[in-house]
């Protein structure tokens, strides 16, 4: 598959990655050069319309892509970041290691890394901020003080767990990658309207309209963290659903790989477009479908859920159980439903941001092994 020549930027046809990298266990090894046939960026979705008297293209999503030089390309992989995060989590790591996009391209998978609608990288409507008639929309981001325990880095900022795999020595790079997000806040995200101070910075949670929080539809657990479980609803006219459908029309059948709050959007996409989804790999999603009528339309699509460590202390047991239920239902319906629970493989210390952990290359390799296995069946 070749990309249409409408991307807004293009790199040289051949990109040689560094020859020396770190393995998941910290030892050095030499890799073959990463050869890319095409890479660049383009936008999908949205439209030009008037927003509070200001004409602008809105509801678009930015996609970074890299297509490897392979004679027999594999199914492309669409990587979707969680709430309040950006494409950065798949393209690099805080300590400068290779991102999952490059790792997948090295194995022959074209990588399409998505920046959700209404975030800084993709852009958002400015008209409402210019209107004198109505209050400006909320602008949200995460609070540093709340993510350490929520995402399994440590009990408090600057106090990493002894076994944590997240590169906390370089965590400022991760903080810097958080994009401003216009609209819904969600549990733990701080919001500011008209330049005010976000509630989460004071220890609370500011809520904007129309967004999806980190709660995943579950009940709140200790410390205001949601236990998750089940599948939060996503409207079919959600701009991310529409933008992703436009992306899949461009790529053809693809592996959908959402992180965290991206999960419900991806399940919605799969139910609406099962012929355009070759596999679903969810990375600690906010919820998985647990009702048979929700799973049945996608039961023929190979399903894998990946989970790290500290699940109980992060109050994520409900989310984990919902994905176990999905995998079981898929198997009962004759499909391929699997779980990659890293602690069950003796791998400890992985955070919620497992694609940036110091063993991210090993996790990526396990996911790719699974994808190659289901493709060969």
C-alpha positions in Angstrom: 0.0 0.0 0.0 1.3 3.4 -0.9 0.1 6.6 0.7 -1.6 9.2 -1.5 0.7 12.1 -2.2 -1.4 14.6 -0.2 0.5 14.6 3.0 1.5 18.0 4.4 5.1 16.9 4.9 7.4 14.2 3.7 10.7 12.8 5.0 13.4 11.4 2.8 12.6 8.0 1.3 15.1 6.2 3.5 15.5 6.8 7.2 18.3 5.0 9.1 17.6 4.6 12.8 20.3 4.4 15.4 22.1 1.0 15.2 22.5 0.7 19.0 19.5 0.6 21.3 18.6 -0.7 24.7 16.8 -4.0 25.1 14.0 -4.5 27.6 16.4 -5.8 30.2 18.9 -3.0 29.8 21.6 -4.7 27.7 22.9 -3.2 24.5 22.4 -4.9 21.2 22.6 -4.0 17.5 19.6 -3.7 15.3 19.3 -3.6 11.5 18.7 -0.1 10.2 15.1 1.0 10.0 14.3 1.7 6.4 11.2 3.8 5.8 9.6 4.1 2.3 7.4 7.1 3.2 6.7 9.1 6.3 4.9 12.4 7.1 1.7 13.9 8.5 -1.8 14.5 7.2 -5.2 15.5 8.7 -8.4 13.5 8.7 -12.0 14.5 9.5 -13.6 17.8 10.3 -14.9 20.6 8.1 -14.8 24.3 7.5 -17.6 26.1 9.5 -18.4 29.2 11.4 -17.6 29.0 15.1 -18.9 32.1 17.0 -18.4 34.3 13.9 -15.0 32.9 13.0 -14.7 30.7 10.0 -12.2 27.9 10.5 -11.5 24.2 9.8 -12.5 22.3 12.9 -12.8 18.7 14.3 -9.8 17.5 12.4 -7.2 15.1 13.7 -3.5 15.0 12.9 -2.0 11.7 11.9 1.8 10.9 11.8 2.6 8.0 9.6 5.6 5.8 8.6 5.5 3.1 6.0 8.4 0.6 6.0 10.2 -0.6 3.0 8.8 -4.2 2.8 7.9 -6.3 -0.1 5.0 -8.0 1.8 3.6 -5.3 4.1 1.5 -6.3 7.1 -1.7 -4.8 8.3 -1.2 -1.2 9.3 -1.5 -0.2 12.9 -3.5 2.8 14.1 -2.1 4.0 17.5 -4.5 6.1 19.6 -3.3 7.9 22.8 -5.4 8.2 25.9 -7.2 11.2 27.3 -5.0 14.2 27.7 -2.0 12.6 25.9 -0.6 13.0 22.5 1.2 11.1 19.7 4.4 11.6 21.7 3.7 8.5 23.7 4.0 6.3 20.6 6.8 8.2 18.9 9.4 8.5 21.6 10.1 7.9 25.3 11.2 10.4 28.0 14.7 9.0 28.0 15.1 9.1 24.2 14.5 5.4 23.3 12.7 4.3 20.1 9.0 4.6 20.2 6.5 2.0 19.3 5.8 3.5 15.9 9.4 2.9 14.9 9.5 -0.6 16.5 6.4 -1.7 14.6 7.7 -0.2 11.4 10.9 -2.2 11.9 8.9 -5.4 11.9 7.0 -4.4 8.7 3.9 -2.8 10.2 2.9 0.7 8.8 2.3 2.9 11.8 -0.4 5.6 11.9 -0.2 7.6 15.1 -3.3 9.7 15.9 -3.7 12.9 17.7 -7.3 13.2 19.0 -9.6 16.0 17.9 -9.6 19.2 19.9 -6.1 18.8 21.3 -3.2 21.1 20.7 -1.5 19.1 18.0 -4.7 18.6 16.0 -6.1 22.1 16.6 -9.4 23.3 17.9 -12.0 26.0 17.2 -10.9 29.4 18.3 -14.2 31.2 17.7 -15.7 30.4 21.1 -12.6 32.0 22.7 -13.1 35.2 20.7 -16.8 35.5 21.5 -17.8 38.2 24.0 -21.3 36.8 24.3 -20.6 33.4 25.9 -18.0 32.1 28.4 -14.9 30.5 26.8 -14.8 26.7 26.7 -12.8 24.9 29.4 -9.1 24.1 28.6 -7.9 21.0 30.3 -4.7 19.1 31.1 -3.5 16.6 33.7 -2.3 17.7 37.2 1.2 16.4 37.9 0.2 15.8 41.5 -2.5 13.3 40.5 -0.9 11.1 37.8 1.8 9.5 39.8 -0.4 7.1 41.8 -3.1 7.0 39.1 -0.6 5.8 36.4 1.6 3.6 38.6 4.8 5.8 38.8 4.8 6.1 42.6 2.9 7.2 45.7 3.7 10.9 45.1 5.6 13.0 42.7 9.3 12.4 43.1 8.7 9.2 45.0 8.8 6.4 42.4 8.0 2.8 43.3 11.2 0.8 43.6 10.1 -1.5 40.8 8.6 1.1 38.5 9.6 0.7 34.8 8.6 4.2 33.9 11.8 6.4 33.3 11.0 8.8 36.2 14.5 10.4 36.0 13.3 12.0 32.7 9.7 12.5 33.6 9.8 16.3 32.7 9.9 15.2 29.1 6.6 13.3 29.6 5.0 16.3 31.4 6.0 18.6 28.6 4.2 16.3 26.1 0.8 16.9 27.5 -1.3 18.9 25.0 -3.9 21.4 26.0 -7.4 19.8 25.5 -10.5 21.8 24.8 -13.8 20.5 26.0 -14.4 17.6 28.4 -12.1 17.2 31.4 -12.7 13.9 33.1 -11.6 12.6 36.4 -8.3 14.1 37.5 -8.0 16.6 34.6 -7.7 20.2 35.5 -9.7 22.8 33.5 -9.5 26.5 33.0 -12.0 28.7 31.4 -10.9 32.1 30.1 -7.4 31.7 31.5 -8.4 30.8 35.1 -6.6 28.2 37.3 -7.7 24.6 36.8 -9.4 22.9 39.7 -7.1 19.9 39.6 -4.2 22.1 40.3 -5.9 22.7 43.7 -6.6 19.0 44.2 -10.0 18.9 42.5 -11.3 17.9 39.1 -12.7 20.4 36.7 -15.3 19.1 34.2 -15.9 20.4 30.8 -18.7 19.6 28.5 -18.9 16.7 26.1 -15.7 14.9 27.1 -14.9 11.4 28.2 -13.2 11.1 31.6 -10.8 8.5 32.9 -13.5 6.8 34.9 -14.5 4.4 32.1 -18.1 4.4 33.3 -17.2 2.7 36.7 -17.7 3.7 40.2 -15.2 6.0 41.9 -12.6 4.3 44.0 -10.3 5.5 46.7 -8.8 8.9 46.1 -11.3 9.7 43.4 -9.9 7.2 40.9 -12.5 5.2 39.1 -12.6 1.5 39.2 -13.8 1.3 35.6 -15.5 -1.7 34.0 -18.0 -2.0 31.2 -18.0 0.1 28.1 -18.6 3.9 28.3 -21.0 5.1 25.6 -19.6 7.0 22.6 -21.9 8.9 20.3 -21.7 7.9 16.6 -21.2 11.5 15.6 -18.3 11.9 18.0 -15.7 13.8 15.9 -13.0 11.3 16.8 -15.2 8.4 15.5 -15.7 10.3 12.2 -12.0 11.2 11.8 -10.9 7.6 12.5 -13.4 6.3 10.0 -11.9 8.7 7.4 -8.4 7.4 8.4 -9.5 3.8 7.9 -11.0 4.6 4.5 -7.5 5.7 3.6 -5.4 2.9 5.1 -7.7 0.0 4.5 -8.2 -2.8 7.1 -6.0 -1.9 10.1 -5.1 -3.0 13.6 -6.7 -0.6 16.1 -4.5 0.1 19.1 -6.1 2.5 21.6 -4.6 3.5 25.0 -6.8 4.1 28.0 -9.8 6.4 27.1 -9.3 5.7 23.5 -10.7 2.2 24.0 -14.5 3.1 23.8 -13.9 5.1 20.6 -12.2 2.2 19.0 -14.9 -0.4 20.0 -17.4 2.0 18.5 -15.4 2.2 15.3 -15.1 -1.6 15.1 -18.8 -2.2 15.5 -19.6 0.3 12.8 -16.8 -0.8 10.4 -15.9 -4.4 11.1 -14.6 -4.9 7.6 -12.0 -2.2 8.2 -10.6 -3.7 11.4 -8.1 -6.6 11.2 -7.4 -6.8 15.0 -8.0 -4.9 18.2 -5.2 -4.4 20.7 -6.3 -2.4 23.7 -3.7 -1.0 26.2 -5.3 -0.6 29.6 -8.5 0.8 28.2 -11.1 2.6 30.4 -13.5 -0.2 29.7 -14.2 -3.2 27.5 -17.7 -4.5 26.4 -19.1 -7.1 28.7 -22.5 -7.6 27.2 -22.9 -10.4 24.6 -24.9 -8.1 22.3 -22.0 -5.6 22.3 -19.3 -8.2 21.7 -21.1 -10.3 19.1 -20.6 -7.8 16.2 -16.8 -7.8 16.7 -16.3 -11.4 17.9 -14.7 -12.3 14.6 -12.0 -9.7 15.1 -8.9 -10.9 17.0 -8.8 -9.2 20.4 -5.9 -8.6 22.8 -5.9 -6.6 26.0 -2.5 -5.6 27.6 -2.2 -4.7 31.3 0.7 -3.6 33.5 1.3 -3.6 37.2 -0.1 -1.9 40.3 -3.7 -2.6 39.1 -5.2 -2.7 42.6 -3.4 0.3 44.0 -4.5 2.2 40.8 -8.1 1.0 41.3 -8.2 -0.5 37.9 -9.5 -4.0 38.8 -12.9 -3.2 37.2 -11.3 -2.3 33.9 -9.1 -5.4 33.9 -12.1 -7.6 34.7 -14.2 -6.1 31.9 -11.4 -6.9 29.4 -11.1 -10.4 30.7 -14.9 -10.8 30.2 -14.6 -9.5 26.6 -11.8 -11.9 25.8 -13.9 -14.8 27.2 -16.9 -13.8 25.2 -14.9 -13.6 22.0 -13.6 -17.1 22.6 -17.1 -18.4 23.4 -18.3 -17.0 20.1 -15.5 -18.7 18.2 -13.1 -15.9 17.9 -9.6 -15.2 19.2 -9.7 -13.3 22.6 -6.5 -13.0 24.6 -5.0 -11.2 27.6 -1.4 -10.1 28.0 -1.2 -9.4 31.7 2.4 -8.7 32.2 2.5 -9.6 35.9 1.2 -13.1 35.0 4.3 -13.4 32.8 6.5 -12.5 35.8 7.0 -8.9 34.5 6.7 -6.4 37.3 6.7 -2.6 37.6 4.9 -1.6 34.4 2.9 1.6 34.5 -0.3 2.7 32.7 2.0 4.4 30.1 3.6 1.1 29.3 4.6 2.0 25.8 7.1 4.4 27.5 8.4 2.1 30.2 12.0 1.0 30.1 10.9 -2.5 28.8 8.6 -1.0 26.1 10.6 -2.8 23.4 9.9 -6.1 24.9 6.1 -5.4 25.3 5.9 -4.2 21.7 7.7 -7.4 20.6 5.1 -9.5 22.4 2.2 -7.6 20.8 3.8 -8.0 17.4 4.4 -11.7 17.9 0.6 -12.0 18.7 -0.4 -10.0 15.6 1.8 -12.1 13.4 0.4 -15.2 15.0 -3.2 -14.3 14.4 -2.4 -13.2 10.8 -1.0 -16.6 10.1 -4.0 -18.5 11.3 
